[in-house]
């Protein structure tokens, strides 16, 4: 009887806690990237070129120069790299100056408005062009371990080797989130439950005397 009553109290407390605690978004600190790929297509979506940048790490709220997120790729005389958050004019990410994101309800929401593709001369390392490729409002599911697969199309077409192409980006990885603080009301509720359960054995013992 005592065990059943205790289980009933705990069940009621859990229900109350669920009602009291609004679902809170967990801020994303960064993305551990297992794979970053870039596909170039024509206007009809026909694949022209595939680039696999491999693994890396994307930091939120931070500028990362070319080569810091993932290693650059060299394709003959062409060098390619990605960067976030422009460091100086004429590049301007406006309101989306830094990557940001959150996890809530099993979904990862990202603002990658500061994502860029940069081409350069592989022999001299001289930058040729920097293409704005950012997108805001990106949403994709995450599993229990915050693993995700993200796909998006670049905001602007690019011109590489004299050929204009459209870009398709893909990232597979894990979102690194900050812990969500437990509301004070839940701490108070938990303390009350522990106190109540602690009194139960003493009351049962005094009733047997």
C-alpha positions in Angstrom: 0.0 0.0 0.0 2.8 2.3 0.9 4.7 1.6 -2.3 1.5 2.2 -4.4 0.9 5.5 -2.6 4.4 6.6 -3.2 4.2 5.7 -6.9 1.0 7.7 -7.1 2.7 10.8 -5.6 5.6 10.6 -8.0 3.3 10.1 -11.0 1.3 13.2 -10.0 4.4 15.2 -9.5 5.7 14.3 -13.0 2.5 15.3 -14.6 2.5 18.6 -12.7 6.1 19.2 -13.7 5.3 18.6 -17.3 2.5 21.1 -17.1 4.6 23.7 -15.3 7.7 23.5 -17.5 7.3 25.1 -20.9 9.4 23.4 -23.6 12.6 25.4 -23.8 14.9 25.8 -26.8 18.4 24.7 -26.3 20.9 27.1 -27.9 23.4 25.6 -30.3 27.0 26.3 -29.6 28.4 24.6 -32.7 28.1 21.8 -35.2 30.5 18.8 -35.2 30.6 18.1 -39.0 31.1 14.5 -40.1 30.6 15.4 -43.8 30.3 18.6 -45.8 29.6 18.3 -49.5 29.0 20.7 -52.3 27.3 19.8 -55.6 27.4 22.1 -58.6 24.4 21.8 -61.0 23.1 23.6 -64.1 19.9 25.5 -64.2 17.9 22.3 -64.7 19.4 20.6 -61.7 21.8 18.4 -63.7 24.9 17.6 -61.6 28.1 19.1 -63.0 30.6 18.6 -60.2 30.7 17.1 -56.7 33.1 18.3 -53.9 33.5 16.5 -50.6 35.2 18.8 -48.0 35.1 16.1 -45.3 34.8 16.6 -41.5 35.1 19.8 -39.5 33.5 22.0 -37.0 31.2 25.1 -37.3 31.1 27.6 -34.4 28.0 29.7 -33.7 28.3 33.4 -33.1 31.8 33.5 -34.5 33.8 34.4 -37.6 35.6 31.5 -39.1 38.0 32.2 -42.0 38.6 29.9 -44.9 40.1 26.6 -43.8 38.9 26.9 -40.2 35.5 25.1 -40.7 36.8 22.4 -43.0 40.0 22.0 -45.0 40.1 23.7 -48.4 39.8 21.7 -51.6 42.1 22.0 -54.7 40.7 21.0 -58.1 43.4 21.6 -60.6 44.2 25.3 -60.7 41.1 26.1 -58.6 41.1 26.3 -54.8 37.8 26.3 -52.9 37.0 27.0 -49.2 34.1 28.0 -47.0 33.9 30.7 -44.4 31.4 32.4 -42.1 30.7 36.0 -41.1 32.5 38.5 -43.4 35.3 40.3 -41.7 35.2 43.5 -43.7 33.4 45.4 -46.5 32.3 44.9 -49.3 31.0 41.7 -47.8 28.1 42.3 -45.5 25.9 39.7 -43.9 23.6 42.3 -42.4 21.3 41.0 -39.6 22.7 37.5 -40.0 26.3 38.4 -39.2 27.0 35.1 -37.3 25.7 31.6 -37.6 23.2 30.8 -34.8 20.7 28.0 -34.0 18.6 26.1 -31.4 17.2 22.7 -30.8 13.5 22.4 -29.8 10.8 19.7 -30.2 13.3 17.4 -31.9 14.2 20.0 -34.6 17.4 21.9 -35.3 16.8 25.5 -36.5 19.7 27.3 -38.1 20.5 30.7 -39.4 23.4 30.3 -41.8 22.9 33.7 -43.4 26.7 34.3 -43.0 27.8 31.3 -45.1 30.2 31.9 -48.0 32.1 30.0 -50.7 35.5 31.4 -51.7 37.5 30.5 -54.8 41.2 31.2 -55.2 44.1 30.5 -57.4 45.7 27.3 -56.1 49.2 28.3 -57.2 49.3 31.8 -55.7 46.5 31.5 -53.1 45.2 34.8 -54.4 41.4 35.1 -53.8 39.4 35.2 -57.0 35.8 35.5 -55.8 33.7 35.2 -52.6 30.1 34.0 -53.2 27.3 34.5 -50.8 25.7 31.1 -50.1 23.8 31.7 -46.9 20.3 30.7 -45.9 18.3 31.6 -42.8 15.3 29.6 -41.5 16.9 26.2 -42.1 15.1 23.4 -40.1 15.9 19.7 -40.0 15.0 16.9 -37.5 17.5 15.7 -34.9 17.6 12.3 -33.1 18.1 11.7 -29.3 21.8 12.5 -29.7 21.2 15.7 -31.7 22.5 14.1 -34.9 21.1 15.7 -38.1 21.3 15.8 -41.9 21.0 19.3 -43.4 20.4 20.2 -47.1 20.1 23.6 -48.7 20.6 25.4 -51.9 23.0 28.4 -52.1 21.4 31.8 -52.2 23.2 32.9 -55.3 24.7 31.0 -58.3 28.5 30.9 -58.7 30.9 31.2 -61.6 33.8 28.8 -61.5 36.2 28.2 -64.4 34.1 30.5 -66.5 31.0 28.4 -66.0 27.9 29.5 -64.0 26.5 26.9 -61.7 24.0 26.5 -58.8 25.0 25.0 -55.5 23.6 22.3 -53.3 25.1 22.0 -49.8 24.9 19.0 -47.4 26.0 18.7 -43.8 25.9 15.6 -41.7 26.8 15.9 -38.1 25.9 16.6 -34.5 24.5 19.8 -32.9 26.3 20.9 -29.7 23.8 22.4 -27.4 23.9 24.3 -24.1 22.1 22.7 -21.1 18.7 24.3 -20.4 18.4 25.5 -16.7 15.7 23.8 -14.6 13.1 26.4 -13.6 13.0 27.4 -9.9 9.4 26.2 -9.5 10.5 22.7 -10.5 13.2 22.7 -7.8 10.7 23.7 -5.2 8.3 21.0 -6.4 11.1 18.4 -6.3 12.1 19.4 -2.8 8.5 19.1 -1.6 8.2 15.6 -3.0 11.4 14.5 -1.3 10.2 15.9 2.0 6.8 14.2 1.7 8.4 10.8 0.8 10.8 11.1 3.7 7.9 11.5 6.2 5.9 8.5 5.0 8.0 5.7 6.8 7.8 7.6 10.1 4.0 8.0 9.8 3.7 4.3 9.0 5.8 3.3 12.0 3.9 5.5 14.4 0.6 4.0 13.3 1.8 0.5 14.2 2.5 1.5 17.9 
